[in-house]
Amino acid sequence: MKKKVLFCATVDYHFKAFHLPYFRWFQEQGWEVHTAANGQLELPYVDQAHSIPIQRSPFHLHNRLAYVELKKLLEKEHYQFIHCHTPMGSVIGRLAAKGTRKKGTKVLYTAHGFHFWKGAPLQNWLLYYPVERWLVQYTDALITINGEDYERADRLSKEKAAVHYVPGMGVDMKRFAPVDDTEKDRLRKAYGFTTQDFIVLCAGELNDNKNQGMLIKACAQVYRNIPHVKIVFAGEGTSRSSYEKLVCQLNLEEHVQFAGFCKHIEEWMHLSDVCVSTSLREGLGMNLLEAMSAEKPVIATENRGHCELVKHGVNGFLVKPHDVNGLAVYLQQLYHKKDQLHLMGKAGRSMAHAFAQEQTVSAMEEIYTTYMDQKEKVM
């Protein structure tokens, strides 16, 4: 009978965005791959997908139902591995796995960015830190994707769980390999842009944490000096309507485009000139890594994840959160200094190799294999 692994997260789109290479690896090792999350996506390399009504809010009543359903699933399927992701997916997953863990199931948790970071609001520390400190006792391996979280996890664990560092979730350097000017122009024409346009791409979910209003306000400062500036938001989210209203209030309809969910995000990276991330909090920043891989300079707000990727003045620029003026200045600088734009893009791709998918898959293979060996010894 095949061994089984379960990947657990709040929503199943998380798997599509980050975990398909790991699903494939398990199947290649002869394992049966299951997922548990809210959603109905059909994903490759998945033998069984279980829809569990996990909610992002820790106070949502459906999370109690999700816990009950997930616990029944674990008791039925007898997984050898459970790998938890996302805040609520990891909380409910680890609680539901308490019983099966006593029978030998290994429980891994990847923190994609603790909600209690240096400088985080006090309420985050009061709510999330005690929960993580409590749940670490039900965790065999705690995996972090940036340096700050690794150091904090090591103190948090106090040897209750092994702590590992993996450089992100892995960027596909082939998919986001740079294209020549001919292909860039072809893509621009296909998507309704011109060669004169200065295209600034901001990829990611539209929400308060991503803070995209900062970029809209910066556009209001630069469009007179950059008459062909085009801000493109690639993504959907709860804040879209409020951002659309802000665009109308600032009379920026000709300069800001909401592209919605973009299936071929690599094409948007290729046709752009600069990529921006204005997040208040990031575990690392996959959108920046994809842009760096595509040889695009990046401008990002200062936070633990962005600071791990962006070397100020080398592959892009860092600005303080909410520093609209600083963001506007750097956009204009890259517009007027095309040589710098090109050199920063080259530097970015060189730096992205440390976070390449091959590197992260190899690191996770080593971790998985370690716990597989432990499991075999126990048995």
N, C-alpha and C positions, 0 to 999 in steps of 0.2 A: 504494500500500500504506500502511495506517495506521501511524503512529508508535506505539511501545509504551513504556509506563512500568511498572516493577515496584516494588511496595512490599514490603519484606522486614521481618519481625519474628519474634520467638521463637514466639508463639502468635497464631492468627488472631483471637481475641477482641479483641486489641489494636486491630485495624482497626475492628471494630464499635463499640468504645468511643470512638474518636478520629478516624477518618480518612474516614468516608463522604462528608463534604462535599467533600473533596479528590478522591476518586474521581469524584464527580459532575462536578466542575469539569473534570477531564481529559477525561472523555467528551464534555462539552459543547464542548471544543476539538477534538474529532474524534480523540482518542487512544484506543488500546486499553489497558485497565487490567488488569494481572495482579497477583496476590499470591503470596508465598512465605512459608509459616509452618507450624508444627505445628498440625494441626487439620483439620476437615472442614466448617466452617461455610459455609452458603450466604449470600453477602453481596450486597446490591444494588450496582449500578454496577461490577461486576467481570466482565470478559469471560472470564478464565481464572484459577482458583485452583489453585495448586500446593502439595501437601502435602509439606513438607520436615521431617524429624525433628529440628529444632533443639531443644536442651534448655537450660533455664535455668542449670544448673550448668556452669561452664566446664571442669569435669573429666570430664563425661559422655562416654563413648566414642561415643555416637551422633552427637556433633557432628562427628566426622571424616566419617561417612557423609553428614551434612547438607551439609558443605562440598563433597564430591564431587558430590552430586546437584545442588546449586545451581550449581556451576561448569558442569556439563553443560547445565543449563537456560539459563544466560546465553549460552553458546556457540551454542546452538540458536536462541534467540529474537531475538538482536541488539537489545536494548533501547536506546533513546536516553537514558532516565533510569532510575536505580535510586535509590530513596529508602529508606534503612535506619532502623529504629527498634528500640528495646529493646537492652539490653547485648549479649546473645549474637547477636541478629539482626543487629546492626550489625557485630559482629566478623566473623562468618562471611560476611555479605553483602559487606563491603568486601574481605575476602581473596579471595573467589570472583570478585570483579569486577576484580581487578588486570589480567587479560589484556584484557577487553573495554574497560576504561577507556583503555588505550593506543590503542584503535581509535576513540576519540571518545565513548564512553558517559560521561555525567555522573553522578557518584556523590554523593548528598546524604545527610547523616546528621543526624537530630534527636536531641539528647540530652535525654531526658525527666527528667534529674536525674543528674548525674555521681555515681558511687559514692564519689568522693573529695571530700567537701565539707569546709568549715571545721569542725573538731572531729570529723571522722570517725575511726574506729579506724585505727591505724597499718597494720594488715594490708590495709585497703582501699586506702590510698595505695601500698603496696608491690605490690599485685596489679593494680589497675585503672589507676592513673596511667601507668605505663610502657606499658601496652597502648594507651591512647588516644594517648599521645605518638608511638608507633610508627605507629599506623594513620592518623594525620592526613595523612601523605604520600600515602595512597591515597584521599583525600577531597577533592572539589571545594568543597563547602559544608558547614560545620558550623553547625547551627542550635540555639540554646538558648532555653529558655522562662522563665528567671528571671535576675535581674541578677547574682547571684553566679556562676552558671555562665557567663554571657556574658563577664565579666571574666577568668575563669580560662581559658576557651576561647581568648580573644584572646592570652593569654600562651602557652598550649599550642601554638597553631597556628604562631606565628612566621612568618606569611605563607605557610605551605605550603597552607593552605586558607582560603577566605573565611569569615568568622564573621558570623552574623546573629542578631538577637534578634527573636523573635516572642512576643507576650503569651499564652502557653499554647496549647492546642489548640482553644480556642473553646467557649464555653458557649452553648447554644441558649436565648436569652432569651425566646422565645415559648413553647417547651415548658415552661420553668420559671417562667412568669409567675405572680405571686401570685394566689390565689383568695380569694373572700370567705368569711365565716364559715359561711354556709349550705352551701357546697360542702365546706368543711373538715369540718363536722359529718357531712355525708353520707358522706364517705370514711371517717371514723372508724367510723361505724356499719357500713359495708361490710366493714371489716377487723377488726371485733370490739372496738373501743375505745369509750370514752365521752367526753362533753364535759368531764368532770372530770379525765381523765387528763392528766398532764404528760409529753408524749412527747418523748424524747431520741433522735434518730436518729444512728446511726453507720454510714455507707455505705462499703463497700470490702471488699477481700479480707481474710479472717481469717488473719493470719500474724504472725510475730514482729515484723516491722518496723512493722506497723500498730498493734501494742501495745495491742489492745483490752482486755487485762486491767486496764489502768489505769482505764478507765471502769467496769468491773464492780466494782472495789474502791471507786471513788468512790460508786457506787450504794449499797454497804453502809453508807456514812457518811450518806447523805442520805435514805434511804427512811423513816426515822422522822419527819423533818421534812416530807417530801413523800410522804405516804402513797399517793398515786395516781401516783407516778413509774413510767414504763414506758421501759425502755431497749430499743431495737430495733436489732439488728445486721442490716443488709441486705447479704448477701454470703456467699460460701462460701470455704473455704480449709483449709489443712493444720492450722491451730490451733483449728478449731472444737471438736473433742472436748475439748481441754484447757480451753478457755474454758467449755464446758458443765459440766465437772467443777468448775471454780472457782465457778460459779453455785450448784451444789448444795452445795458446802462452805460457802458464805456464806449459804445458805438464801434465795436471791433468786429462786427459780423464779417467784414471782408478779410479779416486777418486771422480769425480763429475758426478751426474746424473740429467738430466732434465726429470722429470716424467710427465710434462704437467698437464692438469687439472685432478685432482684426485677426482672422485665421492665419494669414501669411504675414506675421509681424516682421519677418526678416526683410520683406520687400519694402515695408515702411522704413525700416532702419537704413536700407540701401539708398533710398531716394532722399533721405534727410541730410542736413548739413551738421546739425548739432542735436544732441539728446540731453534732456533735462529731467532731473528728479528732485521734487521739492518736499519729499516726505519728512514728517516730523520724527518718525521712528522707522528704522529698517533693520532687519537682521543682517542683511548683506546688500541686496539690490540686484536681482537678476536682470532687470531692464538696463541697468548701467553696464553689466557684464556683456550683454548682447550687443550694446552699442559699441563698447570698447573692442569687441571681437570684429565688428564691422568697420573698424577704423574711424569711428566718429568721436570727436572730442565731447566731453561731458561736463555739465555744470550741475552741481548737486549741493543740497543743504548739508550742513555738518551734523552728522549723527554717527553712532558707532559703526554701522554697516557701511555707509558711504565713505567714511574715513579709512576704512580698510581697503577700499578700491581706488580712491581718487588721490593722486599726489598733486597737490596744488601747484599749478604752473607747469606741470609735466604732461599729464594726459587730460587735464581739464582744470576746473576751478571749483573751490568750495566756498559757500556763502553761509552766513548765519540764517537759521530759520526765520522767515518773515522779512528778510532783508531784500525788499523789492528793488531798491536802488542798486544794490550790489549785483543782483542778477541782471538788471538792465545794462549795467556797465559792461559786464563780461559778454553778454550777447552782442553788444555793439563792437566790442574789441575783436571777437572772432569773425564778425561780419567784415570788418575793415582790414583784418590781418589774415588773409587767406593762407599765407605760408605757415603761420602759427597754427591755424586750424588743421592743416595737413599734417604737420609734425606731431601735434597732440594726438591725432588719430592713430598715427603709426605707433607712438609710444603706448597708447591704450591697448592695441592688439598684442603688443609684446608683453604687457603686464597681465593680460587676460589669460595667457597660457597657464599661469599658476592655478587658475580656477577652471581649467578645461574639464569637460565631462570625463575624459579618460582618467584624470587625476582623482576626481571625486569617486568615481565608480571603483577605482582600484582601492581607495582608502576604505570605502564601505565594504568591499569584498573581504578585506582583511578583518574588519570588525565582525562581519557576519560569520566568517570562517572560525574565528576565535570562539564564538558562542555555540556554533555547531559542534566544535570539538568538545566543549564543556558538556553539552547535552549528551553526546555519545558516551563520555566518560561516566556520567550519572547513570545512564541506561545500562 
